[in-house]
Amino acid sequence: MMEYVSVVPVAVLALIHYYGGRFSFLTGIPRSSWLSVAGGISVAYIFLHLFPELSEGQEQVNKVLSSLGFLENHIYLLALIGLALFYGLERAALSSKHDQVKKGETEQPVAEVFWVHISSFAVYNALIGYLLFQREEGPIQQMILFAVAMALHFVVNDYGLQDHYHEDYRKKGRWVLVVALVLGWVLGFVIVLPEHVTSMVMAFIGGAVILNVLKEELPEERKSRYWAFLLGAGAYAALLLAL
């Protein structure tokens, strides 16, 4: 593979965060069909491509962490942790927003919740940037599939974060996420994580992606388009199975 080719998808992902707020056609109720399609594609990739990779990574985890019996055959525990962590962050943001509304103040969550939420997504982005760099060691096709799924997932994330934080996200949050993504990719040059650790990172990301997509699709007030979600998931699943 051409050296450092992953700089292209990293640049695309960074631009998505930068321009995400300008996609006015994605806003409003009922929820944009394009967001549902993007969410379906992201989830299809996790279930049909990322999770199967974890079954191979479990062997490495078992070898290195054999003394920790509770981790045997449970690399998906990290996926559960990723899902639970971001569910907790989402609940904190919603609770803070409701408290602010009751007080007759802004509809945005308090600053402390904003920075905790954004910091967590910054770590999330850094890990994705690192995984993109590591994808250079494999077939370019695999990197492209991962990059496409993450790009569409970032569109969904941007929409959700802007819905919570409005100007705070546009003026500060998106820049933090751009820097974190690029920093994670750059760290790939100097840090090579052991294979079992990379598998654990992938599991954590997988669980977080599932939660961050479904939390946007499920609320009744969003009036999401199930057919669009199903179309995205089905189309990308067919592509993954054909390759």
Secondary structure, DSSP 8 states (H G I E B T S, - for coil): --TTTTHHHHHHHHHHHHHGGG-GGG-SSS--HHHHHHHHHHHHHIIIIIHHHHHHHHHHHHHHSTT-GGGTT-THHHHHHHHHHHHHHHHHHHHHHHHHHHTTS-SS--HHHHHHHHHHHHHHHHHHHHHHHHGGGS-HHHHHHHHHHHHHHHHHHHHHHHHHHTHHIIIIIHHHHHHHHHHHHHHHHH----HHHHHHHHHHHHHHHHHHHHHHHS-GGG---HHHHHHHHHHHHHHHHH-
